Amino acid sequence: MRKPLRSLTGPVRGSLLLVLALLLLGGAMGCLRDAPSATDPELAAEFGLPASTPVRSVHLLDRARGLRPLPSELQVESGGLVVFRATGNLAVAVRLDAQDPDGVLARWLVERGGVASPPLTRPGARFVVHLDEAPPGILIIHLDGHRPGQSGRLEVLAP
């Protein structure tokens, strides 16, 4: 016969609650990571790319919703697309900075005039970054116009 949770002794019940809390926290942290690669044939066609081009969508959340505006980390293959979409009344600009010790990714950004969006001021506004011929490395995503410190990491993977 099983005992209800209330009848378990203090240390056992505390251990079970701790394990449950850790599982829930681990699941919540996983939500901050990016979803697997997807495709968007219509968007790829706008850029003259194959329908199978990997696409990552990042939804920039409204401050009033109390949610983190960026995933903590996301990955996309070189040649893929990253779409930043405004979903609320958040006026924000997206800016990418390279974090690579040899400077190859930084030079890629400079050759393209840097990568920054105009302010995204209305729900549904989008900014698309095409990582054409981007070398593998880490890009830091900054949200200008949002709380200081709001950033995420975009790892560019070899194709």
DATA-V709831 format. One record per backbone hydrogen bond with DSSP energy under -1.0 kcal/mol. CO is the residue of the C=O (numbers start at 0). NH is the residue of the N-H. Records with the same first field share a line. If there is no record, write none. Layout:
CO: NH ; NH
This chain:
3: 6
4: 7
8: 12
9: 13
10: 14
11: 15
12: 16
13: 17
14: 18
15: 19
16: 20
17: 21
18: 22
19: 23
20: 24
21: 25
22: 26
23: 27
24: 28
25: 29
28: 31
29: 32
31: 71
37: 54
39: 43
40: 44
41: 45
42: 46
43: 48
44: 47
49: 52
53: 80
54: 37
55: 82
57: 84
59: 86
61: 64
62: 65
71: 152
72: 33
73: 154
75: 156
76: 79
79: 130
80: 55
81: 128
82: 57
83: 126
84: 59
85: 123
91: 119
92: 143
93: 116
94: 141
96: 139
102: 106
103: 107
104: 108
105: 109
106: 110
108: 113
109: 112
114: 95
119: 91
121: 124
124: 85
126: 83
128: 81
129: 131
130: 78 ; 133
136: 155
137: 98
138: 153
139: 96
140: 151
141: 94
142: 145
143: 92
146: 149
149: 142
151: 140
152: 73
153: 138
154: 75
155: 136
156: 77
